[in-house]
Amino acid sequence: MSVSQTQRVMTPVEVLGRKGGEPLVCLTAYTTPMARLMDGVVDIVLVGDSVGMVLHGLPSTLGVTLEMMIMHGRAVARGLSRSLLVIDMPFGSYEESPAQAFRNAARLISETGAAAVKLEGGVHMAETIAFLVARGIPVMGHVGLTPQAVNTLGGYKVQGRGSDGARIQADAEATAAAGAFSVVLEKVPASLADKISETIAIPTIGIGASVGCDGQVLVVDDMLGLFGDFLPKFVKRYAELGQTAREAIADYAAEVRGRAFPAAAHQFADSEKAAK
């Protein structure tokens, strides 16, 4: 049964139980109005650290702070009553030690109402994932292209081609073994994503991966055409709302300059009787 067919809040345990079943639907959200549009339509709403690039104009996710994630997490939580809320742990908030990760993950969950956190990294983060899960914090993993490591990866390149596939496979397996309830596979060859999806016991959520994954995630502003001219290969535009908005703004500006707005219908009369 999909989340759209129930009034109950989706849980990490239910996501785990969807392995090999009905594909999981995931989108990012950063605001209350967008969360309300998604609630009950998608299974998982992710407050991604992509908020730094999408809403704050940052060149990468590296400048996103814990405070920014908490602010946007609270906003999204206000718009949800059914979909599972997952929040990204930003760069520098979990890499130092499992103890640091727990302190910050606990803060994210307690201050936003999120049910789970997402963190990047595979083999080298397995200890941290296990530490969080053992202490009651559900974790969504993220392997392949990990944007927080963009400087060491040499850019936003496809990961796991050729012999490098073994590294991504090992990362996914380590993430699953550590107790994560799902794992994002970003920008990896489709054949590798299929292999990982077939061999690990937790759901895989693809972004630039394969239709064979257990679910898919996109940045909502990308799929709605709300911002930016750059379109990654893995994004399908389901609307061009940015162009629609630009046209509406231009129409508004023209009417203001031509004194066509506000018209009489948008102004107030001297008395209520006259207004009627």
Summary of the structure (lengths in Angstrom):
residues: 276
radius of gyration: 21.1
end to end distance: 50.8
largest distance: 79.2
contacts: 920
relative contact order: 0.11
helix: 45%
strand: 14%
